[in-house]
Amino acid sequence: MRLAPIVGFLVVMWALIMLGSYILLKLVSPIELPQGSFASSALKAVIAFALVIAWIEILVQIKNVYIRRKLV
Amino acid sequence: MSFLFAPIISAIAFFVVYFVCPPLIRYLKNHGMTVNDVFKRDKNQVPRPGGIVIIVAIVAAELTLFFATMNYAILAILSTTIIAFFIGFVDDKRVMPGFFKPGMLVAAALPIILLGTYDFYLDFPLFGSAKIPLLYIALIFIAISIAGNTINSIDVLNGAASGFVAIASVPLIITLFLQNKIDIAVAALPLLLTALAFYSYHKYPSRIFPGDSGTVAWGAMYGAIAIVGGIEVVATVALLPAIMNSFLYFVNVKRVATEHRKVKRAAMLSDNHDLIVASKENDVPPTLVRLILANGPMHERDIAKSIFKLAGFSAGLAILTAILVGISL
């Protein structure tokens, strides 16, 4: 029971990996810009980087809530 | 064919560690190669680095498998592990700057690239694969560095690192067997069996510590198996508690180059010295141990058990992920 919040954190991390893979493979991967393949690849890389930033930010927010409640 | 070698490889890995550890412990003690056990009342001295016996066992097992199969993927895994061991060994002998291990571990990825033992595909659960030719090379360097440091960062309590590695390696081996990558699956067995054998000496109260040489070698080997075996996502999921630990640490410290021994401790002995309590200070990293202790003080042995429960849960998630990789929507 004492580990439940941490297990929840792990599940969120896993769910975010699943969600990220869906976004990358099903939504981002088919993107083709009329400007050519380099522009398409650059856009995909930027979106992938933004997803990583979003992943980190979501986890930081969850961590902050837990720390505030339990430790500080 | 290599399936037939699995019992031999397993036996070499397990028994080399199991039987060489006691004389190594005596040797390290006699030569004053010991460190404080920080969560003990009397701060007793524990021999280190046990990484020496871990690498000897891994080299013996993997070389046997390599000469039996002549599969260069095994050579790549072994070379990466050896380079990582030496990087950790340098850190065992003298405290290096914080950027030393992450930076140098990038070099440990070179054998995988030079031997060409990888493909450019990342297999995701449910949604298929992504081919990322240029990005994948960068990913190999990053993955080995992160895996090595992540396992190193969980080595905070008696038995934690060896027990965690043993549990996290199980889904890797199962997935590789399920995907019929038998050579790599057998090559992953020494990771499990050296960790298991070492755990019998490393568990509470520790008679030996693996040191950075042991944990970094295990971590780099873990990363190399994931890349060579093409099971990167599954391996990442199995490693989630350790990744979470590193993530919480670095988000707080905000500098990769900060040597972890110079950062304030997230946990400390309680006043009666039998239990460990979480630090209440604001500027202390909220590590995995600190989060486990959030509900109150615990005995060191019980904190390690909690880490193993989390590792077991992630191992289950990793096996689920492996099954989902085989399903395409």
HADDOCK unambig.tbl for C-alpha pairs under 7 A between the chains (distance, minus, plus):
assign (segid A and resid 2 and name CA) (segid B and resid 295 and name CA) 6.84 0.50 0.50
assign (segid A and resid 3 and name CA) (segid B and resid 292 and name CA) 6.71 0.50 0.50
assign (segid A and resid 7 and name CA) (segid B and resid 310 and name CA) 6.86 0.50 0.50
assign (segid A and resid 10 and name CA) (segid B and resid 240 and name CA) 6.65 0.50 0.50
assign (segid A and resid 14 and name CA) (segid B and resid 237 and name CA) 6.77 0.50 0.50
assign (segid A and resid 21 and name CA) (segid B and resid 124 and name CA) 6.50 0.50 0.50
assign (segid A and resid 22 and name CA) (segid B and resid 127 and name CA) 6.12 0.50 0.50
assign (segid A and resid 25 and name CA) (segid B and resid 127 and name CA) 6.39 0.50 0.50
assign (segid A and resid 25 and name CA) (segid B and resid 130 and name CA) 6.94 0.50 0.50
assign (segid A and resid 70 and name CA) (segid B and resid 294 and name CA) 5.69 0.50 0.50
assign (segid A and resid 71 and name CA) (segid B and resid 280 and name CA) 5.93 0.50 0.50
assign (segid A and resid 71 and name CA) (segid B and resid 294 and name CA) 5.93 0.50 0.50
assign (segid A and resid 72 and name CA) (segid B and resid 280 and name CA) 5.85 0.50 0.50
assign (segid A and resid 72 and name CA) (segid B and resid 282 and name CA) 6.66 0.50 0.50
